[in-house]
Amino acid sequence: MLRGLLSEAAQTASPFDPELRRHYRRLKFRRGSGVAKVAIARKLAVRLYWKLREAAAPVPPARMQGSSAISVVDPRPSTN
C-alpha cells in the first residue's frame, strides 16, 4: 500500500521539482517508466525519513523521585 501511495506522490511531485524531474526523465529513458516511478518514490521516502528524523526532538532524561539534582548521565547523545 505504501509503495502505491509513494508512486502516486512521485508522479505528482516530479513535474514540480526540477531535481526529481531530471532524475525521472533520465531513468525513464534508460530503464523504463515503471522503474523510474519506483526510483522517484524511493527518493521521496528518503526525503520524508530525513525530514521526520530532523524534526524529532530529543527526549530529556527522566527524573525519578528522590534522585539527585546532578545528572549522572550526559543528556547529549554520543558522536561515536
N, C-alpha and C positions, 0 to 999 in steps of 0.2 A: 504494500500500500504506500509506504513512504517513497519507494522508488518512483511510483507513478506520479505522486504529488511533486516530487523534486523534478521529474521530467517536464511536467506542465509548467512549473515555475521557471525552468531553464528556457523553455520555448518562449515564455512571456518576457523574460529578462534579457535574453540575448540581443534583441533588436535595440534595446535602450542603453546597454553597457558596451562601450567600444572594445574593451578587452575581451569580454565574453563573445561578442560578435566576431571579432578577428579569429579567436580560437575556434569557434564553431565552424566558420567558413573553411578554415584550413583543414580541420578534421573531416568535415563533410566531403571535401574534395578528395582527401587521401583515403578515408576509411568508410565513408557512407554516412547517411543521415542518422541511422539508429545509434551507431557508436558515438557520433558527435553529440547527440542529445544526452546520452548517459554520461559522457565525459563532462559536459557542462553542468549536469545535475550534480555530479560529484564535486565539481568546483564550488557550486553553491552550498553544498553540505559542509565543505571545509570552511568556507567563509562564515557560515552560520555557527559552526563549532567554535571558531576563534572569537566571534562576537560574543557568544554566550560565556565563554571562558573568561574574557576580559571584563565582562560585566559582573561576574560573580564576586561578591565582596568576601574577603577572608573572615572567618568566624573568630570572634575574640575568645580567648581562653576562658573557660568556665571557672567561677569561684565557688568553692564548696564552703558551707557554713563552718566556721571555726578555722579556716585556712589562714595562713599568714598574709599580710598585705604585700609582701615581696613575692614577685613571681619567680617560681623555681625554674620554669621552662621559658625559654625565649619565645615570644609570640610570633616573631618573624620566621618565615619558612627558610630552611637552609638552601643554599645555592649549589649543592653537590650534584 
